[in-house]
């Protein structure tokens, strides 16, 4: 008798109940956490039995019994009828013998299952022919195998979800207990929400909503994997801090040369964390409402360039907030909206990663560190992430003091494609008399747009003691253009264009000097980025370094500082002298920018080029404005005995600031970079210019308007870094200081003379 002949079913016990379910196999075990079995899904049940015209009842019953036994034997067992006559088969007490599929058949079907778990009719017939099985046997084996795999997967998934549920419940209980035992840092009594200057009603509503959200996450934990609130020590950046990194632009928790204020701040205590969470939730609600509101809360500025806050309306709308404005502080608040070429998820990642954030905004952020991570978010992203941070914000001039801030950053996913990131100061939790800057809810609302774009609404709302600002920059700072939302959004827009150019693959090949090698473009842009970061971190009044005034008593003072470079592959070894000065020019920022970035006019101000002809060898455009580009310049010395020099230059401009930054580079090293080599080992000492618009009322005049709408004068900062001695242990000589002082003074005079002639 051939294999597969089945015992007649008349004496077999019925396995099919009256409702059509298979006895003992009607339910898949392990479905928990709200998962409902789908009666219409073929794979959630054992195999259905198909009736065909060429299949008898006995054959169908035989195949049914075979597959039920196969399911009982873990999908690998198949029972067949006993060989012999019908009299033997019909005896009720005759025990059936069970036969497994052969090892060869199981191995072949297992191998086929890995490649194709859903074979079609043709594949089943061919597999059955090769293995000596009926197509229905093959079909039912695959159905049972799929059911077996699904059941195993569900069991593993349920075990994992139960564990995550327990973690969420434990966290919930821990926070409830912390909130119930929290004490006021001033009086030692129990803490009430009202004592924190919040709107108690709104907080209670938000707390109730958060409790519902926790329950919902627990109920659908298959989709949302919760992560507990964790506490870390000072976080180290992936980048190793370099000995002479200006402003410690590494995102590291360790800040070299930081002021007493930021040095004295540590990670928050456990007792403070519940209050920090409540503060962040209230700040998020305020930020979103402010971003969505217009007049009368937001009014157009006098020059029509931005939206400024109506303070009286703000107090009426948000009566509690984080408390009254400190005595002697001024309010700076502005709102700006822009569409940028970056998707919303990438923007959120940049804002929540301290190193990426400080790199993108290197012209504004001179130092930043993460002190503690209260939450890493849920569902594998930054939704619900909470970070306690410190940062130092700057204007690229030694005449404007930096602003140090201690705050919490909170990220939240509000709706499909809409995210918000908010900062709010923690001064009310840990008061510090040295604090001169307080951040009310500030941040941005990010909305997804088609084709990878995002709409960003940025709000900056700070209270500041600006008495240390030099008179030259007083108007720029008080108008909100120095630290306001417009500067943040303009910088973000320009950096998004730069990152888009880095990823571009459709590079036009017709223009001479355009670098088309993708690896070479990335290496050169990375080198230029490091040059810009180093320049920006060393040109402001950061607490990471101390400026010493050399000459003069007015705005043209030259300020210097020294650094020792040791074992740093990114800088030449020795003593580095930095010098900077800021002054006013009666020329629009665009004209100053175009003059300084043009290689044809470089010999008018660049003393170090020795009157040689400057030629652009290569360039990379990285923005809509033609002035946004990275260039490689060659200075052809007028003296044939001198070696030609290469200069790496990046020029960038936006409506709030412009930069021309350059550094001499080694020819051999640049050849490596242009071929896609590692740019981190190219030694750089960047120098350059920072150009800001003068917002003082008396600076405008006829004939100073340009195509960008800039009018009036410019505030120009000139900064040099020069290696004065190649031995790090040598002492700085007065002659070197005098040389650098004369160099920067002569450069300033040349720039003034050239632009005065153009303006005449």
Secondary structure, DSSP 4 states (H G I P E B T S, - for coil): --TT----GGGSPP-B-TTSPBTTTSS-TT--TT----TT-GGGSSPP----TT--HHHHHHHHHHHHHHHHTTT-EEE-PPSS-HHHHT-TTPPPPEEEPPHHHHHHHHHHHHH-SS--HHHHHHHHHHHT--HHHHHHHHHHHHHHHHHHHHHHHHHHHHHHHHHHHHHHHHHHHHHHH-B-TTT-SB--GGGGT--HHHHHHHHHHHHHHHHHHHHTTTT---------SSPPPSSPPPTT-GGGTT--S--TT--HHHHT--PPPHHHHHHHHHHHHHHHHHHHHHHH--TTTEEE-TTSSSEEE-HHHHHHHSSSTT-PPPTT-EEEEEEEEEEESS-HHHHHHHHHSHHHHHHHTTTTEEEEEEEEEEE--BTTTTBT-EEEEEEEE--SSTTSB-EEEEEEEEEEEEETTEEEEEEEE-TTTS--TT--EEE-SEEEEEEE-GGG-EEEEEEEEEEE--TTS-HHHHHHHHTTTTTSHHHHHHHHHHHHHHHHHHH-----SSSTTB---HHHHHHHHHHHHHHHHHHHHHHSB-TTS--EEEE-SSTT-EEEEEEEE-S-TTS-SEEEEEEEEEEEESS-HHHHHHHHH-GGGGGGT-GGGTTPEEEEEEEEE-SSSTT-EEEEEEEE-SSTTSPPEEEEEEEEE-SSEEEEEEEEE-HHHHHHHHTT--GGGS----EEEEEEE---GGG--TT---TT---S-EEEEEEEEEEEES-TTSPPPHHHHHHHHHHHHHHHHHHHHHHHHHH-
